[in-house]
Amino acid sequence: MMKHLLIIIFMFAMFTACDNYVTDIDPLIDQVEDEQLNKESEVPFIIVGVQTQFAETHDELMMIADLLSDQLWFSRKVKGASYGTYEQIDNGIITLDNSSVEGPEVEIGRLRFYGDDLVARVAKIAFTNDALKEEALFTGYFYGGVARYYLAAYFGLTQDQGGGCIDGGPFIPSTEMYDLAVEKFQHALEYAGDGATVRVINSMIARAYLFKEDFDNAKTFALVGMSAGDNAFQALHNISDDPNYYWSQAGNGRTQAVADYRFNDYITANPLEAFRVLIQEVKGLDRRTVFYIQGKYPVEGTGVNLISWQENALMLAELDVRTGDTAAALARINEVRTSHGLDNLASVDMNVLINERDKELFVTGLRLIDQRRFDAAYQTWHLDTDAWKYLAITNNERNTNPNIN
């Protein structure tokens, strides 16, 4: 997979429309002429490149988002923890040259560009295989939407102002960037190959609307989103070239980040929670102090969810609570709990819903967004009030984009 990615990066570095992130790539030795890629026979290769870029991007971004949230934290008392850039993220004091933030930022730019370019490239090719053409358009639109969703949900111009830039253009606030993501997802729906894929896209649209607090549209799409039994849509990893980033930086591969102690408290209160709140005990450098690391990704090839049917059910449950239909919300939450062998709850309110999301969506990158959404009414930030609650747009963008400073 990495081999495909590197070739794709080299190819796109030739394009005159490339973003400033291309300047981070070493000079090319072998060059592929852009026109030679405008062939039907090259399209499967380009599709793989887009998919691989998604896998490269997703887990790295999710892990540092969890580190900025209150799910993971950095301690130099744990063997393997040495990155000062991670310590900055955990503290919410993020300098604009933080390389651990810049890396995912650059990867998102590549994903966005590759997806958009694939859509544009399809228009230049005379296809004989309509199914391949539709797969290419789905791939370009869907992952172009994912990239815009990442910018809306995770990056910010200031500590409390989310959003990002496209093609060196003006800053786009999160609410508008979510709309751009939805627009891409809507196009992807036109080319989805099966019902399961349609449901995944609808769930992603529902999530975008939920996070921008458009609750009516969120419910409309969540109702036709993923359902019990659907496989999670995941970023998949090549264990030799692209190991799971949670494993390599916050798990068995290396422990740069540990789980908050409350996850062990969940299991202490109800041992059955160990089937979904997956953690492992480790000892600190003093060989006495107990820490916990995530165990959801025990090996380097474990996939990382982009979205699951359980999350879709919890989105609907949240929307039910917001409209006072606690009976419907409770049924949805209990369906999720049953999928892990957990006992049913007897009642639900917003606090219960938030705690269920905390446990169900452990180390999937969503806690940071929930902390911003629910804020002090339900959660206590571990950060100072003036700390970053988004990942800072780095100097990589600020120094080359005249539209922001």
PyMOL commands that set and color helices and strands:
alter all, ss='L'
color gray80, all
select helices_A, chain A and resi 2-12+20-24+34-37+40-68+84-91+99-122+130-154+174-189+195-211+215-222+245-250+262-269+271-275+309-322+326-338+350-360+367-378+395-398
alter helices_A, ss='H'
color red, helices_A
select strands_A, chain A and resi 72-73+155-158+161-164+172-173+233-235+258-259+279-283+290-294+304-307+391-392
alter strands_A, ss='S'
color yellow, strands_A
deselect
rebuild
show_as cartoon
